[in-house]
């Protein structure tokens, strides 16, 4: 192997060689990940599961609004697999959980919460490749609309792609998975939903690197 010589100026100015080192580390991580963690993410499903841990009430029906960030095109492109949890106030345990597929406008009408009575709860939403968002101490009753976008200004942050439901954190594992599918079309890694996984999706994930969702 040929020797690599660094001048005194290069040693004193590490920024000149920091990027190649970081890229090398990232590629090494990609190789390790592909060797030791097999398999790709699954394709989105319209309704995945329903979990009820409390059956003391008669239930109620809600309308939901939740929009993923940075979609291309930006109009009529907000559909996603959305995991909804209803919790007691201040708790991280789901009393009711259901996964649905929202419309292209980011809405879902007629979300039925079974086994609970109308009242005040925490409610969370987690997109297919997105961090969880929580609305705390919300009064839930039939016909109520829960808007996780705060009237369109608050989008679900993208980049959490590392398992079927994610780990609510954007980190190097997520970046590695996206890099591994560059030029592909896996829906989970296509963060901006333009039908191809490319540098824009990677950039969107890097923008949210180290971000965590609501607990």
C-alpha positions in Angstrom: 0.0 0.0 0.0 1.5 3.4 -1.0 2.3 5.8 1.9 0.1 8.8 2.4 2.0 11.9 3.2 0.4 15.0 4.8 2.0 18.4 4.7 2.3 20.5 7.8 -0.4 22.8 6.4 -2.8 19.8 6.0 -2.2 18.7 9.5 -2.8 22.1 10.9 -6.0 22.5 8.7 -8.0 19.3 9.4 -11.0 20.5 7.5 -9.2 19.7 4.2 -9.4 16.0 5.0 -12.3 15.7 7.4 -14.9 15.1 4.6 -13.1 12.1 3.1 -12.7 10.6 6.5 -16.4 11.0 7.3 -17.4 9.5 3.9 -15.1 6.6 4.5 -16.7 6.0 7.9 -20.2 6.2 6.5 -19.4 3.7 3.7 -17.8 1.3 6.3 -21.0 1.6 8.4 -23.1 0.8 5.3 -21.0 -2.4 4.7 -21.3 -3.5 8.3 -25.1 -2.9 8.3 -25.6 -4.9 5.1 -23.7 -7.8 6.5 -25.2 -8.0 9.9 -28.7 -6.6 9.5 -30.5 -8.4 6.6 -33.7 -7.4 5.0 -35.4 -4.3 3.7 -38.3 -2.4 5.1 -41.8 -3.5 4.3 -44.2 -1.8 2.0 -46.9 0.4 3.6 -50.2 -1.2 4.4 -53.6 0.6 4.7 -54.6 -0.9 8.1 -51.9 -2.8 10.0 -53.1 -3.5 13.6 -55.5 -2.5 16.3 -54.7 -2.8 20.0 -57.1 -2.2 22.8 -56.0 -2.4 26.5 -59.0 -0.8 28.0 -62.6 -1.9 27.4 -64.5 0.2 29.9 -66.2 2.6 27.4 -68.5 2.5 24.4 -66.1 4.2 22.0 -66.2 7.4 19.8 -65.2 8.5 16.3 -62.6 11.1 15.4 -61.3 12.9 12.3 -57.5 13.2 11.9 -55.2 15.6 10.1 -51.4 14.8 9.8 -49.1 15.9 7.0 -45.5 14.6 6.3 -42.9 17.3 5.5 -41.2 18.2 2.2 -43.3 16.1 -0.1 -42.8 16.6 -3.9 -45.2 17.6 -5.4 -46.4 19.5 -2.3 -50.1 19.4 -3.2 -52.2 16.2 -2.8 -49.2 14.1 -1.8 -49.6 13.8 2.0 -50.8 10.2 2.3 -48.9 8.0 4.7 -49.3 5.0 7.0 -50.2 6.7 10.3 -50.0 5.0 13.7 -52.4 6.6 16.2 -52.2 6.0 19.9 -54.7 7.2 22.6 -53.1 7.4 26.0 -54.0 8.4 29.5 -52.7 11.9 30.2 -49.0 11.8 31.0 -48.6 8.1 30.2 -46.5 6.5 27.4 -48.7 3.4 27.4 -51.3 3.1 24.6 -54.9 2.5 25.7 -55.8 2.2 22.1 -53.6 1.9 19.0 -54.6 1.7 15.3 -52.7 2.1 12.1 -54.5 3.7 9.1 -53.6 5.1 5.7 -54.4 8.8 5.3 -55.7 10.4 2.2 -53.6 12.4 -0.3 -54.7 15.5 1.6 -53.3 14.1 4.9 -56.7 13.4 6.4 -58.5 10.3 7.8 -62.2 10.5 8.6 -64.1 8.2 10.9 -61.3 7.0 13.1 -63.2 4.9 15.6 -61.7 4.5 19.1 -63.3 1.4 20.6 -63.5 0.5 24.3 -62.9 4.0 25.7 -65.3 6.7 26.8 -65.1 10.2 25.5 -62.8 12.4 27.7 -59.4 14.0 28.0 -56.4 12.0 26.7 -53.0 12.4 25.1 -53.1 11.3 21.5 -50.0 10.7 19.2 -49.4 10.2 15.5 -46.4 8.6 13.9 -45.9 8.5 10.1 -44.4 5.7 8.1 -40.9 7.3 8.0 -41.5 10.0 10.5 -41.1 11.0 14.1 -44.0 10.8 16.5 -46.0 13.9 17.4 -48.1 14.2 20.5 -51.1 16.4 21.3 -51.4 16.4 25.1 -54.6 16.8 27.2 -57.0 16.8 24.3 -60.7 16.4 24.8 -61.8 13.5 22.6 -65.4 13.0 21.7 -67.4 11.8 18.6 -66.9 14.2 15.7 -63.8 15.9 17.1 -61.0 16.8 14.6 -57.4 16.3 15.8 -55.1 18.4 13.8 -51.4 17.3 14.2 -50.3 20.0 11.7 -51.5 23.0 13.9 -53.5 24.4 10.9 -50.9 23.3 8.4 -47.7 24.8 9.9 -46.4 21.8 11.8 -45.4 18.8 9.6 -44.2 15.3 10.6 -40.4 15.2 10.5 -39.0 12.6 8.2 -36.0 10.3 8.4 -37.0 7.5 10.9 -36.8 4.5 8.5 -35.0 1.7 10.3 -37.8 -0.8 11.1 -41.4 -1.5 10.4 -42.4 1.2 12.9 -39.1 3.0 13.4 -37.5 3.8 16.7 -38.6 7.5 16.9 -35.1 8.7 16.3 -33.1 9.8 13.2 -29.6 8.5 13.3 -26.8 7.0 11.3 -28.7 3.7 10.8 -31.5 5.6 9.0 -28.9 7.3 6.7 -27.3 4.0 5.9 -30.6 2.4 4.9 -31.4 5.3 2.6 -27.9 5.2 1.0 -28.3 1.5 0.5 -31.4 2.1 -1.7 -30.2 5.1 -3.7 -31.8 5.1 -7.2 -34.3 2.6 -5.8 -38.0 3.2 -5.0 -38.7 1.7 -1.6 -41.5 3.7 -0.3 -40.2 4.0 3.3 -36.9 5.5 2.1 -38.6 7.8 -0.5 -39.1 10.6 2.0 -40.4 13.2 -0.3 -42.5 10.7 -2.2 -41.4 11.5 -5.7 -41.1 7.8 -6.7 -37.3 7.6 -6.4 -34.8 7.4 -3.6 -32.1 9.9 -4.2 -29.9 12.6 -2.6 -32.9 14.8 -1.8 -34.2 12.1 0.5 -30.8 11.6 2.1 -30.5 15.4 2.6 -34.0 15.5 4.3 -32.9 12.8 6.7 -29.6 14.5 7.4 -31.5 17.7 8.2 -33.3 15.9 11.0 -30.2 13.9 12.2 -30.3 13.4 16.0 -33.9 14.6 16.2 -36.3 12.5 18.4 -40.0 12.4 18.3 -42.4 13.0 21.2 -42.6 10.2 23.7 
